Amino acid sequence: MTRDAEIEAKLRAAFTPHVLVVRNDSEKHRGHAGFQEGGESHYHVLIRAAAFDGMSRIARHRAVHAALGPDLVTAIHALSLDIEV
């Protein structure tokens, strides 16, 4: 399973989002710190889910990181998050 698919599966299971877009931005960072040959190092996630209602911005980010788990989070060099209800 690719990291894209793993990110998507974990976020769908944890939050049942009504909008979820996982974009691999790794090629945009070729030659920069953290770039891994073959990609899968830099991601942008757009997620909209009722599960985030009442949570602060920091709590939302922590919830996403917890859902992804430490192994996946540490394998990714950069993770940009756009999180709303």
C-alpha positions in Angstrom: 0.0 0.0 0.0 1.4 3.4 -0.9 1.7 6.1 1.8 -1.1 8.1 0.1 -3.5 5.2 0.4 -2.4 4.5 4.0 -2.9 8.1 5.0 -6.4 8.1 3.3 -7.4 4.8 4.9 -6.4 5.8 8.4 -8.1 9.2 8.2 -11.3 7.7 6.7 -11.4 5.2 9.5 -10.8 7.7 12.3 -12.9 10.6 11.2 -15.4 9.5 8.5 -14.8 12.8 6.6 -17.2 14.2 4.1 -14.2 15.7 2.2 -10.7 14.1 2.1 -8.0 14.9 -0.4 -4.5 13.5 0.1 -2.0 15.1 -2.3 1.6 13.8 -2.6 3.8 17.0 -3.1 7.1 15.1 -2.9 8.2 16.0 -6.5 7.9 19.7 -5.7 10.7 19.2 -3.1 13.2 17.3 -5.2 16.7 18.4 -4.2 15.4 19.8 -0.8 15.9 18.4 2.7 13.9 15.4 3.4 13.2 14.4 -0.2 13.2 10.6 -0.6 13.8 9.1 -4.0 10.6 7.6 -5.2 8.5 10.3 -3.5 6.3 9.7 -0.5 8.0 12.3 1.7 5.9 15.4 1.4 2.1 15.5 1.7 -0.8 17.9 1.9 -4.1 16.8 3.4 -7.4 18.6 3.1 -10.0 17.1 5.4 -13.5 18.1 6.4 -15.3 16.1 9.1 -17.9 16.6 11.8 -15.5 14.9 14.3 -13.5 18.1 14.4 -16.4 20.2 15.7 -15.5 22.0 18.9 -11.8 21.2 18.6 -9.1 23.8 18.6 -6.7 24.0 15.6 -4.0 22.4 17.7 -6.3 19.6 18.9 -7.3 18.9 15.3 -3.7 18.6 14.2 -3.0 16.3 17.2 -6.0 14.2 16.4 -4.8 13.7 12.8 -1.3 12.8 13.9 -2.7 10.3 16.4 -4.9 8.7 13.8 -1.9 8.3 11.4 0.2 6.8 14.2 3.9 7.5 15.1 5.4 5.1 12.5 3.7 6.8 9.5 4.1 10.4 10.9 7.9 9.9 11.4 8.2 8.3 7.9 6.9 11.5 6.3 9.2 14.5 6.1 6.5 17.1 5.8 2.7 17.0 6.3 0.6 20.1 5.6 -2.9 20.0 7.0 -6.0 21.9 6.1 -8.6 20.8 8.7 -12.2 22.0 9.1 -15.5 20.8 10.3 
